[in-house]
Amino acid sequence: MRQLKSFMVMNISGMNRITATYDEIDERGMPVSKNNKVSFYAIENDLIINIENMQKYISNRIEEE
């Protein structure tokens, strides 16, 4: 099983790139490997919409503070 630890969305040349860090855990809950990384561009429409919604939420939250 893979356990997501963190992720980040970066705007690179007008496209959203997602970078994530995760641990791999075996069926007994023991760590197999730690701090594995994966990176990819957001190309699916559903993912792009979700990123835009998160950006709007964060922008609105910042304005409230």
C-alpha positions as a printed Julia matrix, in Angstrom:
65×3 Matrix{Float64}:
   0.0    0.0     0.0
   1.15   3.55   -0.63
   0.55   6.22    1.99
   0.52   9.8     0.68
   2.65  12.07    2.88
   2.54  15.37    1.03
   1.86  16.96   -2.32
   2.41  20.28   -4.04
   0.94  21.9    -7.14
   3.27  24.17   -9.1
   2.45  26.31  -12.12
   5.19  25.7   -14.65
   4.9   27.55  -17.95
   1.13  27.77  -17.6
   0.59  24.11  -16.72
   0.02  22.59  -13.29
   2.62  20.07  -12.22
   1.94  17.89   -9.2
   4.73  16.49   -7.06
   3.94  13.99   -4.29
   5.86  12.13   -1.62
   4.67   8.79   -0.24
   5.71   5.81    1.87
   5.18   2.19    0.88
   3.75  -0.03    3.61
   3.35  -3.82    3.57
   0.21  -5.78    4.56
   1.35  -5.84    8.2
   1.72  -2.07    8.35
   5.5   -2.14    8.26
   7.33   0.45    6.14
   8.91  -0.98    2.99
  10.3    2.29    1.65
  10.04   5.93    2.68
   9.98   9.3     0.94
   9.28   7.99   -2.56
   8.51  10.74   -5.04
   6.32  11.04   -8.12
   5.72  14.0   -10.4
   3.29  14.57  -13.27
   1.38  17.26  -15.17
  -2.34  17.74  -14.59
  -3.94  16.98  -17.95
  -7.29  15.46  -16.94
 -10.15  18.0   -16.86
 -11.46  16.78  -13.48
  -8.04  17.24  -11.9
  -7.59  20.7   -13.44
 -11.01  21.78  -12.11
 -10.17  20.48   -8.63
  -6.87  22.37   -8.64
  -8.63  25.57   -9.71
 -11.19  25.11   -6.93
  -8.42  24.68   -4.36
  -6.67  27.8    -5.65
  -9.92  29.8    -5.37
 -10.56  28.5    -1.87
  -7.06  29.39   -0.71
  -7.24  32.86   -2.31
 -10.58  33.54   -0.59
  -9.22  32.3     2.73
  -6.2   34.57    2.43
  -8.46  37.58    1.76
 -10.46  36.82    4.93
  -7.44  36.94    7.22
